Each structure stands twice: as structure tokens, then as C-alpha cells.
Amino acid sequence: MPARVLILNPISNDCPGTGEARMITLYAGKSTRASTHNAMRRYCQEVHGRSPIEVQSQAHPEPQASSSSPGRVRALAVVRRMRGRSHPWLLWCDDGCYYVVKFQNNPQHPRILANEMLASRLAQMIGLPVPAPAVVVIPPELVEGEPALEFNSGNRSERCVAGLHFGSRFPGPPEQTIVVDFLPDMLLRRVDNLVPLFVGGFVFDKWTCNCDGRQVVFFRHKDGTAYAYSGLLIDQGFCFNGGQWNFPDSPIRSLYPRRAVYDSVTGLQSFEPFLSRIRSLDLPNIEGCLADIPSEWCLPDPQGLHALVKRLYTRRGRLADLVIDAAASLRPFRNWSQSS
């Protein structure tokens, strides 16, 4: 029997606020990752007259955006489950791009989504490499049409819910993009944005009190001529101590385990321009990053997000001391000079 994959039409201009679920029949024996991509190719050809790769390239030629207000995208198709404690999924959306989506009812905390959006926007403001964030609208038809869309934890299963969820844009079409979370030392040293990725990322994690280990991914396009990978800071959900929204600072937090990434650090000045960029932010700059964050991501006290931002603003003045404390604790920066 031919496999069928659920694809949702984008919202119709003739009938705003609605979406039509449709099944695309594939000539395959069972539903697989390949059959899902085939369905999306067929959908793009029928609706847009182009392949998914052409649609994504035209919609977003760069993997990270500069806008701090990315708006919303609508999920059209489920691609695959991703790794991670929040049980994210890779979804294809109506802007032609793929997003790693964390759901409101994830096993960690709904505030993880608010943290992801706020931290991603702040990171963009100071010039750090992060995936473009978006609010992903997931309609009931998509959840109902994909039985595998659920969380599994031990003996407990829970269906993913429809509604507004957080998405971080995947670096490119999955079949055309190599994405890894580990590189051998030789390739790690050749990452083309190593300093903003790790040195800038360290300053950012100190400011936001990221209570998780620093997570990064490296990517390059399969058909590209560039041999070097680029890096992205991912998983900002435990900035601000996850669902607690406080700042339990510790000198040993925020360090990447591969210390070679900090070889460019010789003193406090090595963390510029990121220290200065954070110190130069005023309160309206930071508060602007709260725009359009859904209140349901901030339960049980949505107003707590505004109090969190005020504490972030105050913490800018302590940032240099937090970096110096880390340098003196485990001595992670092997080229740090006391005279610097």
C-alpha cells in the first residue's frame, strides 16, 4: 500500500485563520524519513512550483537572522524526532524552512520556551551565532494526523499539544546540510566563528546564568566548497536557571569541556567586544526582547518575566567579575596572564 504523509496547506488568503489538512500519496511501501522528504518535494512542486531547497533558499538564504522579532511560522509537516531532554521535533514550516521545535508541554518546564526566545534574541543583539528563533503555530490537524508526535519518558507517554511553541531554525534542508555536535580537535580549531561561538558564548552564559552545559552544533552544506564548519549556540532553555528564573552563580558553570576553544583568551580584554556590548544595553533594549512571547510560556507567573529582565539589566555591572572568578577557579584559560 502506498505510504501517506500528512501535509498541511498554509493558511488560505481566501479563508484567513484556517488550514486544510491533506494527505499526499507516495509510491513507497512504508512511511520513512525519505518518504516524508518526497512528500514535501511533491507538495512544494504542486503549491510553489519549486523544490523545498529552492523554497528555503529563497525565503531565508542565511541560517541565522538578525531580526529580534521573527514573528510566527505555521508547521506543515513532521520530519523526525530530535535528541534532547526536552524531546524536540524537527518540523517543516510555511516559510519553507525547517525548525527544531520545543513544545509547551515538554518534560522540563513551559518556561524553557520563554527562556529560549528571550536568550536567543539577546544573543542576536550582541552578535552571537544562534539559530533564528520563531513562534511555531502547530494546528490540531497536524498533531491528530501524526501518531508518533508524543513524549516518551520511562513508562509514561504524553501527546504533544497543538498551539504556540518555540522553534529554532535548522541550518538548512536536512538532506543538504551536515550537522554534528562533535568535531575532532583539528576540525574544531578551523571552525570559522570560533571566537564569538565560545568566547562570546561564555560571556553570554555568565550574564544569563546558564545552568546547563554549553551546547553547540557545527554545520556545513554538503554541496559547498568551504571545508570549515560554522558553529551555532543552541539550547538556551536553562539560562536564568530554567523554570526557576533566578541566578545561582557558580565559577565553574558555563565552561565548554574542550578547553582548546579558549586558547585565544589571554586576559579580560579577550572577552571584548562582548563585555562592552552587554554593558551598553539599556533597559528598553532588553525589554524589547520580550515582545510577543506567549504568556502561556511563562506560567505560573507571566509577570515574573519582567522582573527577570530587570535583574538581567542590573547584572551587566557584575559581568567582568563573574569572568574573573571563573578564570581563577579551575584555570580553564591556559593562556590567561595575571598581568593582562
GUGU-61638 format. One record per residue (C-alpha): x, y, z; residue in one letter; chain; residue number from 0. Coordinates in steps of 0.25 Angstrom, whole numbers, plus 2048, in hexadecimal, padded with zeros to 3 digits. Layout:
BEGIN
((X, Y, Z), 'A', 'A', NUM),
...
***
This chain:
BEGIN
((800, 800, 800), 'M', 'A', 0),
((806, 80E, 7FD), 'P', 'A', 1),
((80A, 816, 809), 'A', 'A', 2),
((803, 823, 80C), 'R', 'A', 3),
((809, 82F, 813), 'V', 'A', 4),
((801, 83A, 819), 'L', 'A', 5),
((804, 847, 814), 'I', 'A', 6),
((7FC, 854, 818), 'L', 'A', 7),
((7F9, 85F, 80E), 'N', 'A', 8),
((7FE, 86D, 812), 'P', 'A', 9),
((7F3, 876, 817), 'I', 'A', 10),
((7EA, 87A, 80B), 'S', 'A', 11),
((7E9, 888, 807), 'N', 'A', 12),
((7DA, 885, 804), 'D', 'A', 13),
((7D7, 880, 812), 'C', 'A', 14),
((7E0, 886, 81C), 'P', 'A', 15),
((7E3, 87E, 829), 'G', 'A', 16),
((7E0, 871, 822), 'T', 'A', 17),
((7E9, 866, 81D), 'G', 'A', 18),
((7E5, 85A, 815), 'E', 'A', 19),
((7EB, 84C, 818), 'A', 'A', 20),
((7EF, 844, 80C), 'R', 'A', 21),
((7F5, 836, 80A), 'M', 'A', 22),
((7FF, 835, 7FF), 'I', 'A', 23),
((801, 827, 7FA), 'T', 'A', 24),
((80F, 821, 7F8), 'L', 'A', 25),
((814, 816, 7F0), 'Y', 'A', 26),
((81B, 80F, 7FB), 'A', 'A', 27),
((818, 803, 804), 'G', 'A', 28),
((818, 80A, 811), 'K', 'A', 29),
((819, 818, 817), 'S', 'A', 30),
((828, 81B, 819), 'T', 'A', 31),
((831, 827, 81A), 'R', 'A', 32),
((833, 826, 80B), 'A', 'A', 33),
((824, 825, 808), 'S', 'A', 34),
((822, 831, 811), 'T', 'A', 35),
((82C, 839, 809), 'H', 'A', 36),
((826, 834, 7FC), 'N', 'A', 37),
((818, 839, 801), 'A', 'A', 38),
((81E, 847, 804), 'M', 'A', 39),
((825, 847, 7F6), 'R', 'A', 40),
((817, 844, 7EF), 'R', 'A', 41),
((810, 84E, 7F8), 'Y', 'A', 42),
((81A, 859, 7F4), 'C', 'A', 43),
((819, 856, 7E6), 'Q', 'A', 44),
((80A, 856, 7E6), 'E', 'A', 45),
((808, 862, 7EE), 'V', 'A', 46),
((814, 86B, 7EC), 'H', 'A', 47),
((81A, 865, 7DF), 'G', 'A', 48),
((827, 863, 7E5), 'R', 'A', 49),
((82F, 859, 7ED), 'S', 'A', 50),
((830, 85A, 7FD), 'P', 'A', 51),
((83E, 85E, 7FB), 'I', 'A', 52),
((83B, 869, 7F2), 'E', 'A', 53),
((82F, 86E, 7FB), 'V', 'A', 54),
((838, 86E, 807), 'Q', 'A', 55),
((844, 875, 7FF), 'S', 'A', 56),
((83A, 880, 7FA), 'Q', 'A', 57),
((833, 882, 807), 'A', 'A', 58),
((840, 882, 810), 'H', 'A', 59),
((84D, 882, 80A), 'P', 'A', 60),
((855, 883, 817), 'E', 'A', 61),
((854, 879, 822), 'P', 'A', 62),
((852, 884, 82D), 'Q', 'A', 63),
((84A, 890, 82D), 'A', 'A', 64),
((84D, 89E, 832), 'S', 'A', 65),
((83F, 8A2, 836), 'S', 'A', 66),
((83B, 8A1, 845), 'S', 'A', 67),
((82D, 8A0, 841), 'S', 'A', 68),
((82C, 894, 838), 'P', 'A', 69),
((81D, 892, 838), 'G', 'A', 70),
((815, 885, 837), 'R', 'A', 71),
((816, 87A, 82D), 'V', 'A', 72),
((80C, 86F, 82B), 'R', 'A', 73),
((810, 860, 82C), 'A', 'A', 74),
((80D, 858, 81F), 'L', 'A', 75),
((813, 84A, 821), 'A', 'A', 76),
((81A, 842, 82B), 'V', 'A', 77),
((828, 83D, 827), 'V', 'A', 78),
((82F, 836, 833), 'R', 'A', 79),
((831, 835, 842), 'R', 'A', 80),
((83E, 83C, 847), 'M', 'A', 81),
((847, 839, 852), 'R', 'A', 82),
((845, 841, 85F), 'G', 'A', 83),
((83F, 841, 86D), 'R', 'A', 84),
((834, 84A, 869), 'S', 'A', 85),
((830, 840, 85E), 'H', 'A', 86),
((830, 849, 852), 'P', 'A', 87),
((82C, 846, 844), 'W', 'A', 88),
((830, 84B, 836), 'L', 'A', 89),
((825, 851, 82F), 'L', 'A', 90),
((823, 857, 821), 'W', 'A', 91),
((81C, 865, 821), 'C', 'A', 92),
((815, 86E, 817), 'D', 'A', 93),
((821, 877, 815), 'D', 'A', 94),
((828, 86C, 80E), 'G', 'A', 95),
((832, 869, 81A), 'C', 'A', 96),
((833, 85E, 824), 'Y', 'A', 97),
((833, 861, 833), 'Y', 'A', 98),
((837, 859, 83F), 'V', 'A', 99),
((82A, 85B, 848), 'V', 'A', 100),
((829, 85A, 857), 'K', 'A', 101),
((81A, 858, 85C), 'F', 'A', 102),
((813, 85F, 867), 'Q', 'A', 103),
((810, 852, 86E), 'N', 'A', 104),
((81F, 84D, 86D), 'N', 'A', 105),
((824, 845, 879), 'P', 'A', 106),
((82D, 850, 87E), 'Q', 'A', 107),
((824, 85D, 880), 'H', 'A', 108),
((81C, 866, 878), 'P', 'A', 109),
((825, 872, 87B), 'R', 'A', 110),
((830, 86B, 873), 'I', 'A', 111),
((829, 871, 867), 'L', 'A', 112),
((829, 87F, 86C), 'A', 'A', 113),
((838, 87D, 870), 'N', 'A', 114),
((83B, 878, 862), 'E', 'A', 115),
((835, 884, 85C), 'M', 'A', 116),
((83A, 88F, 865), 'L', 'A', 117),
((848, 889, 865), 'A', 'A', 118),
((849, 888, 856), 'S', 'A', 119),
((844, 896, 854), 'R', 'A', 120),
((84E, 89B, 85E), 'L', 'A', 121),
((859, 893, 857), 'A', 'A', 122),
((856, 899, 84A), 'Q', 'A', 123),
((857, 8A7, 84F), 'M', 'A', 124),
((865, 8A5, 853), 'I', 'A', 125),
((869, 89E, 847), 'G', 'A', 126),
((86A, 88F, 84B), 'L', 'A', 127),
((867, 884, 841), 'P', 'A', 128),
((85A, 87E, 845), 'V', 'A', 129),
((84F, 878, 83C), 'P', 'A', 130),
((844, 881, 839), 'A', 'A', 131),
((838, 87F, 843), 'P', 'A', 132),
((829, 87F, 840), 'A', 'A', 133),
((81C, 87C, 846), 'V', 'A', 134),
((817, 870, 83F), 'V', 'A', 135),
((808, 86E, 83D), 'V', 'A', 136),
((804, 860, 83E), 'I', 'A', 137),
((7F6, 85D, 839), 'P', 'A', 138),
((7ED, 852, 83F), 'P', 'A', 139),
((7ED, 84B, 832), 'E', 'A', 140),
((7FC, 849, 832), 'L', 'A', 141),
((7FC, 842, 840), 'V', 'A', 142),
((7F0, 83A, 83D), 'E', 'A', 143),
((7F6, 835, 830), 'G', 'A', 144),
((803, 831, 835), 'E', 'A', 145),
((802, 826, 840), 'P', 'A', 146),
((811, 826, 843), 'A', 'A', 147),
((810, 834, 848), 'L', 'A', 148),
((812, 832, 856), 'E', 'A', 149),
((81B, 832, 862), 'F', 'A', 150),
((820, 824, 868), 'N', 'A', 151),
((826, 824, 876), 'S', 'A', 152),
((828, 817, 87C), 'G', 'A', 153),
((81A, 810, 87C), 'N', 'A', 154),
((813, 81D, 87A), 'R', 'A', 155),
((80F, 823, 86D), 'S', 'A', 156),
((808, 831, 86A), 'E', 'A', 157),
((803, 836, 85D), 'R', 'A', 158),
((809, 843, 858), 'C', 'A', 159),
((7FF, 84E, 858), 'V', 'A', 160),
((7FB, 858, 84E), 'A', 'A', 161),
((7FD, 867, 850), 'G', 'A', 162),
((809, 870, 850), 'L', 'A', 163),
((816, 86A, 852), 'H', 'A', 164),
((825, 86E, 851), 'F', 'A', 165),
((82D, 86B, 845), 'G', 'A', 166),
((83C, 86E, 841), 'S', 'A', 167),
((83F, 86D, 832), 'R', 'A', 168),
((847, 861, 82D), 'F', 'A', 169),
((853, 866, 826), 'P', 'A', 170),
((84E, 861, 818), 'G', 'A', 171),
((846, 856, 811), 'P', 'A', 172),
((84A, 849, 819), 'P', 'A', 173),
((84D, 841, 80D), 'E', 'A', 174),
((857, 84C, 808), 'Q', 'A', 175),
((85D, 850, 816), 'T', 'A', 176),
((867, 849, 81F), 'I', 'A', 177),
((864, 84C, 82D), 'V', 'A', 178),
((86D, 846, 839), 'V', 'A', 179),
((86F, 849, 847), 'D', 'A', 180),
((87D, 844, 848), 'F', 'A', 181),
((88A, 847, 840), 'L', 'A', 182),
((898, 841, 841), 'P', 'A', 183),
((8A2, 84C, 846), 'D', 'A', 184),
((8A8, 84E, 838), 'M', 'A', 185),
((89A, 852, 833), 'L', 'A', 186),
((896, 859, 83F), 'L', 'A', 187),
((8A1, 863, 83E), 'R', 'A', 188),
((89D, 866, 830), 'R', 'A', 189),
((88E, 86A, 833), 'V', 'A', 190),
((88D, 877, 82C), 'D', 'A', 191),
((886, 87E, 838), 'N', 'A', 192),
((88D, 878, 844), 'L', 'A', 193),
((88F, 885, 84C), 'V', 'A', 194),
((881, 88A, 84C), 'P', 'A', 195),
((87C, 87C, 84E), 'L', 'A', 196),
((884, 878, 85A), 'F', 'A', 197),
((88A, 885, 860), 'V', 'A', 198),
((87E, 88D, 85D), 'G', 'A', 199),
((875, 882, 861), 'G', 'A', 200),
((87C, 881, 86E), 'F', 'A', 201),
((879, 88F, 872), 'V', 'A', 202),
((86B, 88E, 86E), 'F', 'A', 203),
((869, 881, 876), 'D', 'A', 204),
((86F, 888, 882), 'K', 'A', 205),
((865, 894, 881), 'W', 'A', 206),
((859, 88B, 87F), 'T', 'A', 207),
((85E, 881, 889), 'C', 'A', 208),
((85C, 875, 880), 'N', 'A', 209),
((85B, 869, 88A), 'C', 'A', 210),
((85D, 85F, 87F), 'D', 'A', 211),
((86A, 85B, 878), 'G', 'A', 212),
((86C, 864, 86B), 'R', 'A', 213),
((866, 85D, 85F), 'Q', 'A', 214),
((86B, 860, 851), 'V', 'A', 215),
((869, 859, 843), 'V', 'A', 216),
((872, 85A, 837), 'F', 'A', 217),
((86D, 85B, 829), 'F', 'A', 218),
((871, 85C, 81B), 'R', 'A', 219),
((86A, 85A, 80E), 'H', 'A', 220),
((86D, 84D, 806), 'K', 'A', 221),
((86E, 853, 7F9), 'D', 'A', 222),
((876, 85F, 7FD), 'G', 'A', 223),
((885, 861, 7FA), 'T', 'A', 224),
((888, 866, 808), 'A', 'A', 225),
((88F, 85B, 811), 'Y', 'A', 226),
((88E, 862, 81E), 'A', 'A', 227),
((881, 861, 827), 'Y', 'A', 228),
((87A, 86C, 82D), 'S', 'A', 229),
((874, 86B, 83B), 'G', 'A', 230),
((867, 86F, 842), 'L', 'A', 231),
((863, 871, 850), 'L', 'A', 232),
((857, 868, 853), 'I', 'A', 233),
((84F, 864, 85F), 'D', 'A', 234),
((84D, 871, 867), 'Q', 'A', 235),
((842, 86B, 86F), 'G', 'A', 236),
((84A, 86B, 87D), 'F', 'A', 237),
((84E, 879, 87C), 'C', 'A', 238),
((848, 880, 888), 'F', 'A', 239),
((849, 872, 88F), 'N', 'A', 240),
((83E, 86C, 887), 'G', 'A', 241),
((830, 86D, 88D), 'G', 'A', 242),
((835, 874, 89A), 'Q', 'A', 243),
((838, 881, 894), 'W', 'A', 244),
((844, 885, 89D), 'N', 'A', 245),
((853, 886, 89C), 'F', 'A', 246),
((85A, 87B, 8A5), 'P', 'A', 247),
((868, 87F, 8A0), 'D', 'A', 248),
((874, 876, 8A1), 'S', 'A', 249),
((882, 878, 89B), 'P', 'A', 250),
((882, 86A, 895), 'I', 'A', 251),
((876, 86C, 88D), 'R', 'A', 252),
((875, 870, 87E), 'S', 'A', 253),
((882, 869, 87A), 'L', 'A', 254),
((883, 861, 86E), 'Y', 'A', 255),
((88A, 854, 871), 'P', 'A', 256),
((894, 855, 865), 'R', 'A', 257),
((89E, 860, 86B), 'R', 'A', 258),
((8A5, 861, 85E), 'A', 'A', 259),
((89A, 86A, 859), 'V', 'A', 260),
((89E, 875, 863), 'Y', 'A', 261),
((8AD, 875, 85E), 'D', 'A', 262),
((8AB, 884, 859), 'S', 'A', 263),
((8A8, 889, 867), 'V', 'A', 264),
((8B4, 890, 86D), 'T', 'A', 265),
((8AC, 899, 877), 'G', 'A', 266),
((8A0, 8A0, 87A), 'L', 'A', 267),
((8A1, 8A8, 86D), 'Q', 'A', 268),
((8A0, 89C, 865), 'S', 'A', 269),
((891, 89C, 868), 'F', 'A', 270),
((88F, 8A8, 860), 'E', 'A', 271),
((887, 8AD, 859), 'P', 'A', 272),
((87C, 8A5, 860), 'F', 'A', 273),
((87E, 8AA, 86E), 'L', 'A', 274),
((87D, 8B8, 869), 'S', 'A', 275),
((871, 8B5, 860), 'R', 'A', 276),
((869, 8AF, 86C), 'I', 'A', 277),
((86D, 8BB, 875), 'R', 'A', 278),
((868, 8C5, 86A), 'S', 'A', 279),
((85A, 8BF, 86A), 'L', 'A', 280),
((84F, 8C7, 871), 'D', 'A', 281),
((843, 8C2, 877), 'L', 'A', 282),
((83A, 8C5, 86B), 'P', 'A', 283),
((843, 8BD, 862), 'N', 'A', 284),
((842, 8B1, 86B), 'I', 'A', 285),
((833, 8B3, 86E), 'E', 'A', 286),
((831, 8B3, 85F), 'G', 'A', 287),
((835, 8A5, 85E), 'C', 'A', 288),
((828, 8A1, 866), 'L', 'A', 289),
((81F, 8A5, 85A), 'A', 'A', 290),
((815, 89B, 856), 'D', 'A', 291),
((81A, 890, 860), 'I', 'A', 292),
((80D, 888, 863), 'P', 'A', 293),
((808, 889, 871), 'S', 'A', 294),
((806, 87A, 872), 'E', 'A', 295),
((815, 878, 871), 'W', 'A', 296),
((817, 880, 87E), 'C', 'A', 297),
((80D, 879, 887), 'L', 'A', 298),
((80A, 879, 893), 'P', 'A', 299),
((80E, 888, 893), 'D', 'A', 300),
((80F, 88F, 886), 'P', 'A', 301),
((813, 89C, 88D), 'Q', 'A', 302),
((81F, 895, 892), 'G', 'A', 303),
((826, 897, 884), 'L', 'A', 304),
((826, 8A6, 886), 'H', 'A', 305),
((82D, 8A5, 894), 'A', 'A', 306),
((837, 89B, 88D), 'L', 'A', 307),
((83B, 8A5, 883), 'V', 'A', 308),
((83D, 8B0, 88D), 'K', 'A', 309),
((847, 8A7, 895), 'R', 'A', 310),
((84E, 8A4, 887), 'L', 'A', 311),
((850, 8B3, 886), 'Y', 'A', 312),
((856, 8B4, 893), 'T', 'A', 313),
((85F, 8A8, 891), 'R', 'A', 314),
((866, 8AF, 886), 'R', 'A', 315),
((86F, 8B6, 890), 'G', 'A', 316),
((874, 8A9, 896), 'R', 'A', 317),
((877, 8A2, 88A), 'L', 'A', 318),
((886, 8A5, 88A), 'A', 'A', 319),
((887, 8A0, 898), 'D', 'A', 320),
((880, 893, 894), 'L', 'A', 321),
((88A, 891, 889), 'V', 'A', 322),
((896, 893, 892), 'I', 'A', 323),
((890, 88A, 89D), 'D', 'A', 324),
((88F, 87F, 892), 'A', 'A', 325),
((89D, 881, 88D), 'A', 'A', 326),
((8A3, 880, 89C), 'A', 'A', 327),
((89B, 873, 89F), 'S', 'A', 328),
((89E, 868, 896), 'L', 'A', 329),
((8A8, 870, 88E), 'R', 'A', 330),
((8A1, 86C, 881), 'P', 'A', 331),
((8A8, 876, 879), 'F', 'A', 332),
((8B6, 871, 877), 'R', 'A', 333),
((8BC, 87D, 871), 'N', 'A', 334),
((8B6, 887, 87B), 'W', 'A', 335),
((8C1, 890, 880), 'S', 'A', 336),
((8C0, 896, 88E), 'Q', 'A', 337),
((8C6, 8A3, 889), 'S', 'A', 338),
((8BB, 8A4, 87D), 'S', 'A', 339),
***
